[in-house]
Amino acid sequence: MQQQETKRLVAQRLREIFPVARQWEESVDTRLGGLAADLVVRFRLGDEEKMLVCEVKSLGQPRHIREVVTRLRAFRDQFPSAYPMAGSVYISPQSASILRRNGFGYVDLSGNCYVAFDNVLIEKEGKPNVRPTTRPLKTLFAPRATRVIRALLVEPERTWRLEELAKAAEVSLGHAHNVIQRLRDMDWVERVETNRIRLAAPSDLLNAWREEYNYRVNGVTGYMTPEPPRRKLMELLAHQAETMGRRYAFTLQAGASLIAPHGRLTTIHCYLEGERERFTQALGLRPAGSGEASVQLLAPHDPGIFYTPMEKGGLKVVSLPQLYVDLYHFERRGPEQAEFLRRHAMGY
């Protein structure tokens, strides 16, 4: 969407928010004192004249909103009776928090707004972005991009050179740069020292990933076995994978049982590289429906699943961030197990 069109629609949204206002006047790309303003609105509420000064950005992510906050402070200093606001296609929750902490309002084209002055309080939140092309998260958690995110979350205190991060995540330098730029837009990474980056908000990034991800994006196939779903069966699965030269890693309840036990193990879930037929035949596994399966093999939707697996008692488990997001949408007490893991093993 063009910037001028965004300004026009933001002005329209403001008019909708104040349906009883009189003598409504809008000025786009105008000046107040020595300051350039994107949008200035004057109107009357009852007997009082009000003025809104609105800075408009096409993208309302934290990095852009911090720039807006600096400009709004200048307006507030020169025009203390005016109410400074930000306008955008979509104001993210993080951006909304920044604006409110600084005493500024906001309005977006997705239905969110916050206006608080005198005896006026108008607040609407939780509306999703209605224009997907302005959603930085749309591609941020695509399979290859998630390789970068996984590497950052596995070592949340580490400072990285971009070249190191790209090599660790097995992506091109350009792809790593694009992901980091998106993360900077969200204020989730920061630059430290010279040409180094590190996570600034690992908890926020993990929360965002879990909302965009579901373990069922990986192909899941269930099997029956004479062995009950216990440690011995996990050892048999691991031994067979190693014998065949396949990468594997336990996840969900099986993975959590090795890292932070919480609840009874009813089904073994294991990521397995490559075809399954010879593997399952060697172990005597028979196909079964999800309700009958004691073993479920997951075909990784991306090789990044196997990034830095943990080893517990000779068995490989997916990394902690991967285990957490896998568990979070698991049907059998998954969220509860995920939060237990987070509290007792992750630290963020």
PETABEL-V990690 format. One record per backbone hydrogen bond with DSSP energy under -1.0 kcal/mol. NH is the residue of the N-H (numbers start at 1). CO is the residue of the C=O. If there is no record, write none. Layout:
# PETABEL-V990690
nh co
NH CO
NH CO
This chain:
# PETABEL-V990690
nh co
6 2
7 3
8 4
9 5
10 6
11 7
12 8
13 9
14 10
15 11
16 12
17 13
18 14
21 18
22 44
25 42
27 40
29 38
30 37
32 35
35 32
37 30
39 54
40 27
41 52
42 25
43 50
44 22
45 48
48 45
50 43
52 41
53 83
54 39
55 85
57 87
63 185
65 61
66 62
68 64
69 65
70 66
71 67
72 68
73 69
74 70
75 71
76 72
77 73
78 74
79 75
82 79
83 51
85 53
86 105
87 55
88 107
92 60
96 92
97 93
98 94
99 95
100 96
101 97
102 98
103 100
104 99
105 84
106 114
107 86
108 112
109 88
113 124
114 106
115 122
117 120
120 117
122 115
124 113
134 131
135 132
138 135
142 139
146 142
149 145
150 146
151 147
152 148
153 149
154 150
155 151
158 155
160 197
165 161
166 162
167 163
168 164
169 165
171 166
176 172
177 173
178 174
179 175
180 176
181 177
182 178
183 179
184 180
185 181
186 182
187 184
188 183
190 198
192 196
197 160
198 190
200 188
201 188
205 201
206 202
207 203
208 204
209 205
210 206
211 207
212 208
217 214
218 215
219 299
221 297
223 295
224 286
230 228
234 230
235 231
236 232
237 233
238 234
239 235
240 236
241 237
242 238
243 239
244 240
246 241
249 271
250 316
251 269
255 251
256 252
257 253
258 255
259 255
260 256
268 294
270 296
271 249
272 298
273 247
280 276
281 277
282 278
285 280
286 224
288 222
292 289
293 289
294 223
295 223
296 268
297 221
298 270
299 219
305 302
306 303
307 304
310 317
312 315
315 312
317 310
318 250
323 319
324 320
325 321
326 322
327 323
328 324
330 327
333 331
334 330
337 333
338 334
339 335
340 336
341 337
342 338
343 339
344 340
345 341
347 342
